[in-house]
Amino acid sequence: MAEKVAGLSKLWEEAKYNFAYFDHLPGFDWDKLYLEYLPKVQATTSTLAYFRLLQQFYAQLHDGHTGVWANGGPLADST
């Protein structure tokens, strides 16, 4: 579980310091979203569910150039 939290934390940190368009998302609270996703990440029961949740987290940025991929490519629908 610690690795999952560390993964979410790394994604949060990378976007917090490198995502240039937070000013285009009025009322968006990246820190609050991170706190909302912590228990969700901890509750995932598979690697696929974990990566899909990370994708949902980054999708909140509404940026086509920002995403999460497992093993270097998009996630497949199968496990």
Secondary structure, 3 states (H helix, E strand, C coil): CHHHHHHHHHHHHHHHHHCCCHHHCCCCCHHHHHHHHHHHHHHCCCHHHHHHHHHHHHHCCCCCCCCCCECCECCCCCC
